[in-house]
Amino acid sequence: MRKFLFNGAIISAAFSGFSALKATASGPRDWRLLLLWVSWAASTAIAIGNVVDAANHADDDA
């Protein structure tokens, strides 16, 4: 769990998710908002995948 909490990509995804929530609450509802959430979901999935992959490689090396 610590691997996820202290990873820079996960922290960045959390902050961008907070920004996306603020944009959803205050901004206009158009196609750009959909793209914002799609890009946030993709970057979060990539960040999680990288942490899992790094954890698997660390377990193989040990």
CYANA upper distance limits for C-alpha pairs under 8 A (distance plus 0.5 A):
  1 MET  CA      5 LEU  CA      7.01
  2 ARG  CA      6 PHE  CA      6.63
  3 LYS  CA      7 ASN  CA      6.62
  3 LYS  CA     51 VAL  CA      7.46
  3 LYS  CA     55 ALA  CA      8.34
  4 PHE  CA     10 ILE  CA      6.99
  4 PHE  CA     48 ILE  CA      8.11
  4 PHE  CA     51 VAL  CA      7.15
  5 LEU  CA     10 ILE  CA      7.47
  5 LEU  CA     11 ILE  CA      7.66
  6 PHE  CA     10 ILE  CA      8.09
  6 PHE  CA     11 ILE  CA      7.67
  7 ASN  CA     11 ILE  CA      6.83
  7 ASN  CA     51 VAL  CA      8.07
  8 GLY  CA     12 SER  CA      6.55
  9 ALA  CA     13 ALA  CA      6.63
  9 ALA  CA     44 THR  CA      8.46
  9 ALA  CA     47 ALA  CA      5.94
 10 ILE  CA     14 ALA  CA      6.70
 10 ILE  CA     44 THR  CA      7.44
 10 ILE  CA     47 ALA  CA      6.34
 10 ILE  CA     48 ILE  CA      7.49
 11 ILE  CA     15 PHE  CA      6.86
 12 SER  CA     16 SER  CA      6.64
 13 ALA  CA     17 GLY  CA      6.48
 13 ALA  CA     40 TRP  CA      7.54
 13 ALA  CA     43 SER  CA      7.31
 13 ALA  CA     44 THR  CA      6.03
 13 ALA  CA     47 ALA  CA      8.15
 14 ALA  CA     18 PHE  CA      6.81
 15 PHE  CA     19 SER  CA      6.80
 16 SER  CA     20 ALA  CA      6.57
 16 SER  CA     40 TRP  CA      7.46
 17 GLY  CA     21 LEU  CA      6.70
 17 GLY  CA     40 TRP  CA      7.10
 18 PHE  CA     22 LYS  CA      6.86
 19 SER  CA     23 ALA  CA      6.65
 20 ALA  CA     24 THR  CA      6.55
 20 ALA  CA     36 LEU  CA      7.39
 20 ALA  CA     37 TRP  CA      7.41
 20 ALA  CA     40 TRP  CA      8.38
 21 LEU  CA     25 ALA  CA      6.71
 22 LYS  CA     26 SER  CA      6.66
 22 LYS  CA     27 GLY  CA      8.42
 23 ALA  CA     27 GLY  CA      5.56
 23 ALA  CA     33 LEU  CA      8.28
 24 THR  CA     28 PRO  CA      8.00
 24 THR  CA     29 ARG  CA      7.90
 24 THR  CA     33 LEU  CA      7.48
 28 PRO  CA     33 LEU  CA      8.21
 29 ARG  CA     33 LEU  CA      6.73
 30 ASP  CA     34 LEU  CA      7.58
 31 TRP  CA     35 LEU  CA      6.92
 32 ARG  CA     36 LEU  CA      6.61
 33 LEU  CA     37 TRP  CA      6.94
 34 LEU  CA     38 VAL  CA      6.69
 35 LEU  CA     39 SER  CA      6.51
 36 LEU  CA     40 TRP  CA      6.65
 37 TRP  CA     41 ALA  CA      6.58
 38 VAL  CA     42 ALA  CA      6.69
 39 SER  CA     43 SER  CA      6.59
 40 TRP  CA     44 THR  CA      6.53
 41 ALA  CA     45 ALA  CA      6.58
 42 ALA  CA     46 ILE  CA      6.68
 43 SER  CA     47 ALA  CA      6.60
 44 THR  CA     48 ILE  CA      6.67
 45 ALA  CA     49 GLY  CA      6.54
 46 ILE  CA     50 ASN  CA      6.60
 47 ALA  CA     51 VAL  CA      6.88
 48 ILE  CA     52 VAL  CA      6.70
 49 GLY  CA     53 ASP  CA      6.50
 50 ASN  CA     54 ALA  CA      6.55
 51 VAL  CA     55 ALA  CA      6.60
 52 VAL  CA     56 ASN  CA      6.66
 53 ASP  CA     57 HIS  CA      6.74
 54 ALA  CA     58 ALA  CA      6.60
 55 ALA  CA     59 ASP  CA      6.72
 56 ASN  CA     60 ASP  CA      6.80
 57 HIS  CA     61 ASP  CA      6.78
 58 ALA  CA     62 ALA  CA      6.85
